[in-house]
């Protein structure tokens, strides 16, 4: 199951936000899920910067291919927009993960 992780990126410490999502993705992967981490474009941006609209479009295109979206806590307009798109597309949205790989 492909899991999109929606969480704050720029609100607060960006590096800590990236770390948090990577750590969470690792726990998903250990359960046999396939996480998509939009925050990893953070590193791509250092090498080849793009405007924010490029990154939003890129992330939302990947979201369309996921089976479920997990929304981690924290204020984020971007993550909230990802949740809204997921709902529009009929992709289940969950707000917690208890280790059960049947999250959708």
Secondary structure, DSSP 8 states (H G I E B T S, - for coil): -EEEEE--SSSS-HHHHHHHHHHHHHHHHTTT-EEEEGGGHHHHHHHS---HHHHHHHHHHHHTT-SEEEE-SS--HHHHHHHHHHHHHT-EEES---S-S---
